[in-house]
Structure formats: C-alpha cells, structure tokens
C-alpha cells in the first residue's frame, strides 16, 4: 500500500504537469491567428485548469485521510 507521502509526491507531480499544460495551451492560443485553433487551444486550457482543481481536491482529501 502507498504511504501518504507517496501519494503527496505523486499528486504534486501530476499538479505540476497539469499546470504546465494549462500554461502551454494558453501560450499556443496566444500565438495562433486562426480563430478555430485559438478556441480549440483555449478549451484545452480550461480542461487542464479543471484537472488542476481535481488534483488539488485529491491532495486535500489525502491530507485529511486517516492512515
């Protein structure tokens, strides 16, 4: 079974990845001129931000969980 520390480390890695993907999606949206591609990248960015929220909630739950 994983330890609380292992879960925390894993969730931190996932959080960093999701935050990076949100930033990169925004950067790509800012770089393109095509409105369809821009909207597509902005939808991806919003999905990634939603994922960030999920990971933060998982982190919160794992911190309050009993061993």
C-alpha positions as CSV (number, residue, x, y, z in Angstrom):
1,X,0.0,0.0,0.0
2,X,1.2,3.5,-0.8
3,X,2.1,5.8,2.0
4,X,0.6,9.3,2.5
5,X,3.9,10.7,1.5
6,X,4.0,8.7,-1.7
7,X,0.5,9.9,-2.6
8,X,1.5,13.5,-1.9
9,X,4.6,13.3,-4.1
10,X,2.6,11.7,-6.9
11,X,-0.1,14.3,-6.7
12,X,2.5,17.1,-6.7
13,X,4.0,15.7,-9.9
14,X,0.5,15.5,-11.5
15,X,-0.3,19.0,-10.4
16,X,2.9,20.4,-11.9
17,X,2.1,18.6,-15.2
18,X,-1.5,19.9,-15.3
19,X,-0.4,23.5,-14.5
20,X,2.3,23.3,-17.2
21,X,-0.2,22.0,-19.8
22,X,-2.6,24.8,-18.9
23,X,0.1,27.4,-19.4
24,X,1.4,25.9,-22.6
25,X,-2.2,25.7,-24.0
26,X,-2.7,29.4,-23.2
27,X,0.7,30.3,-24.8
28,X,-0.2,28.3,-28.0
29,X,-3.7,30.0,-28.1
30,X,-1.9,33.4,-27.9
31,X,0.4,32.5,-30.7
32,X,-2.1,31.4,-33.4
33,X,-4.2,33.7,-35.6
34,X,-6.8,31.1,-36.7
35,X,-9.9,31.6,-34.5
36,X,-10.9,27.9,-34.6
37,X,-7.5,26.8,-33.5
38,X,-7.3,29.5,-30.9
39,X,-10.7,28.4,-29.4
40,X,-9.6,24.8,-29.5
41,X,-6.5,25.6,-27.5
42,X,-8.5,27.7,-25.0
43,X,-10.9,24.7,-24.5
44,X,-7.9,22.5,-23.8
45,X,-6.5,25.2,-21.4
46,X,-9.8,25.2,-19.5
47,X,-9.8,21.4,-19.3
48,X,-6.3,21.5,-17.9
49,X,-7.4,24.1,-15.3
50,X,-10.3,21.9,-14.3
51,X,-7.8,19.0,-13.9
52,X,-5.7,21.2,-11.6
53,X,-8.8,21.6,-9.4
54,X,-9.3,17.8,-9.4
55,X,-5.7,17.2,-8.3
56,X,-5.9,19.9,-5.6
57,X,-9.0,18.2,-4.3
58,X,-7.3,14.8,-4.3
59,X,-4.4,16.4,-2.4
60,X,-6.8,17.9,0.2
61,X,-8.6,14.6,0.7
62,X,-5.3,12.6,1.0
63,X,-4.1,15.1,3.6
64,X,-7.2,14.7,5.8
65,X,-7.5,10.9,5.3
66,X,-6.7,8.7,8.2
67,X,-3.9,6.2,7.9
